[in-house]
Amino acid sequence: MFRIALPARLRVATWSQASSCRTPKMTVRRRPRWSELQPLLRPRNVPLRPTERRLAAAASISDLRLLARRRAPRAVFDYTDGAAGEEISLRRSRQAYARVEFQPQVLQDVSVVDTSTMILGRPAALPLVFAPTGFTRMMHTDGEPAVARVAARIGIPYALSTMGTTSIERLAAAAPDGRRWFQLYLWRDRAASHDFVVRARESGYEAMVLTVDTPVPGARLRDVRNGLTIPPSLSARTLAEGVLHPAWWFDLLTTEPLEFASLTRFEGTVADLVGKMFDPAATIADVAWLRSVWDGPLVVKGIQTVADARAVVDAGADAVIVSNHGGRQLDRAPTPLEVLPSVVDAVGDRAEVYVDGGILSGSDVVAAVACGARAALVGRAYLYGLMAGGERGVQRAADILRGEIAGTLALLGVSRVPDLRRDHVRLRTP
Ligand SMILES: Cc1cc2nc3c(=O)[nH]c(=O)nc-3n(C[C@H](O)[C@H](O)[C@H](O)COP(=O)(O)O)c2cc1C
């Protein structure tokens, strides 16, 4: 038997609250028993691989963003993270979600929370869609197939971009059971646009998403400052960056070359590409044209006013996405969450209304649905995951969002997504 003899200065004196004369009382210590310690010693299941370990420690999309910033070269991170001009549109989108104040209803039975909803007439496990993002293999060579596989696994749609780095057919082969949408930009060469429509139909894509907010390239100042070209060029600066991000460069140089799947060859900046290929003369007649050549659901993305929502629904759209392209096109564009309710009021009885821009958490998704959206789209949220750890990172982003959606619903006192109402949310005045 041994005794722990504490030096006098380590003895802890506490004041007896009951005693009016406030005599100091010594804390009586004893040796802990093994039987008491043993249950506290629960070894955590720490993943051995460093990427897995970092992803497991990420508790939010913001944590994944920090990991992404460390892993990807600066120009690549900035291409994803950045927006147009002074990035006012993007900041305002985020601030709008920060202004959301939930109005919870307590004492509701939320023992079972169902996060599913209907999107384009089919069930989706969450009111969430992975947005189309160009050049996804630049963020991580797992690229679009990884995003599509995660979307299929968690039961939500994913839209492949015209500017994707995986072809329509290869993506279909990578996620044959997933809900695949194709996002179309109208090329100056209409025959080429029509060719995409035909290939998407033949490869079993469910919906066509026409993006209409990109007549000319947005002013992406971070890309200009970083000298971003596509594919990234090996300059002295990028080589120096390579030393800082060896895993990214090793991955890039040892996998299939990075190129746009829908273009045979292009070298230059994103702005050069958009300026050369996209048709600034597109009009509402082109929505009607697309309606006539695509017989599946037609979604129009980039709607920012009630008048435009009405016009595209009149031209045959089945759904609209209230979006300013994540702030990457017109800076100082309308803020999607703020425009959303009036668009829902105007066309919600004839079309589904979705929203995107600045969504970084499951509670943002819940707020968007409460404001009238059938579903929310996220771009950067899954791209941060992709940059942080490839497919496993996208899965981590999806798991985080799914957990937050379910948790927010429960705390709001809502057990089913269709029960979310506008009065569950109040927008605080800034
Ligand atoms: C890196 C990146 C590339 C994008 N590429 C496209 C694209 O090719 N086509 C398109 O319609 N939208 C594109 N977008 C916009 C997204 O579809 C979506 O509107 C936007 O990301 C939503 O904002 P969030 O990133 O804050 O979620 C892109 C967005 C990002 C971040």
The ligand as an SDF file (V2000), in Angstrom:
LIG
                    3D

 31 33  0  0  0  0  0  0  0  0999 V2000
  -15.8810   26.1730  -59.0160 C   0  0  0  0  0  0  0  0  0  0  0  0
  -17.2760   26.4120  -59.5090 C   0  0  0  0  0  0  0  0  0  0  0  0
  -17.5920   26.1150  -60.8310 C   0  0  0  0  0  0  0  0  0  0  0  0
  -18.8930   26.3110  -61.3010 C   0  0  0  0  0  0  0  0  0  0  0  0
  -19.2140   25.9370  -62.5830 N   0  0  0  0  0  0  0  0  0  0  0  0
  -20.4950   26.0370  -63.0110 C   0  0  0  0  0  0  0  0  0  0  0  0
  -20.8740   25.5450  -64.2750 C   0  0  0  0  0  0  0  0  0  0  0  0
  -20.0670   25.0140  -65.0240 O   0  0  0  0  0  0  0  0  0  0  0  0
  -22.1760   25.6650  -64.6480 N   0  0  0  0  0  0  0  0  0  0  0  0
  -23.1200   26.2490  -63.8400 C   0  0  0  0  0  0  0  0  0  0  0  0
  -24.2920   26.3400  -64.2210 O   0  0  0  0  0  0  0  0  0  0  0  0
  -22.7850   26.7010  -62.6160 N   0  0  0  0  0  0  0  0  0  0  0  0
  -21.5080   26.6000  -62.1840 C   0  0  0  0  0  0  0  0  0  0  0  0
  -21.1800   27.0290  -60.9210 N   0  0  0  0  0  0  0  0  0  0  0  0
  -22.2190   27.5770  -60.0560 C   0  0  0  0  0  0  0  0  0  0  0  0
  -22.8750   26.4560  -59.2530 C   0  0  0  0  0  0  0  0  0  0  0  0
  -23.6480   25.6240  -60.0650 O   0  0  0  0  0  0  0  0  0  0  0  0
  -23.7970   27.0420  -58.1620 C   0  0  0  0  0  0  0  0  0  0  0  0
  -24.7050   27.9280  -58.7400 O   0  0  0  0  0  0  0  0  0  0  0  0
  -22.9920   27.7480  -57.0770 C   0  0  0  0  0  0  0  0  0  0  0  0
  -21.8180   27.0420  -56.7930 O   0  0  0  0  0  0  0  0  0  0  0  0
  -23.8270   27.8800  -55.8130 C   0  0  0  0  0  0  0  0  0  0  0  0
  -23.1390   28.5880  -54.8310 O   0  0  0  0  0  0  0  0  0  0  0  0
  -22.2570   27.8700  -53.6730 P   0  0  0  0  0  0  0  0  0  0  0  0
  -20.9870   27.4500  -54.3320 O   0  0  0  0  0  0  0  0  0  0  0  0
  -22.0300   28.9740  -52.7070 O   0  0  0  0  0  0  0  0  0  0  0  0
  -23.0420   26.7080  -53.1640 O   0  0  0  0  0  0  0  0  0  0  0  0
  -19.8810   26.8510  -60.4420 C   0  0  0  0  0  0  0  0  0  0  0  0
  -19.5470   27.1400  -59.1210 C   0  0  0  0  0  0  0  0  0  0  0  0
  -18.2740   26.9170  -58.6530 C   0  0  0  0  0  0  0  0  0  0  0  0
  -17.9630   27.2300  -57.2080 C   0  0  0  0  0  0  0  0  0  0  0  0
  1  2  1  0
  2  3  1  0
  2 30  2  0
  3  4  2  0
  4  5  1  0
  4 28  1  0
  5  6  2  0
  6  7  1  0
  6 13  1  0
  7  8  2  0
  7  9  1  0
  9 10  1  0
 10 11  2  0
 10 12  1  0
 12 13  2  0
 13 14  1  0
 14 15  1  0
 14 28  1  0
 15 16  1  0
 16 17  1  0
 16 18  1  0
 18 19  1  0
 18 20  1  0
 20 21  1  0
 20 22  1  0
 22 23  1  0
 23 24  1  0
 24 25  2  0
 24 26  1  0
 24 27  1  0
 28 29  2  0
 29 30  1  0
 30 31  1  0
M  END
$$$$
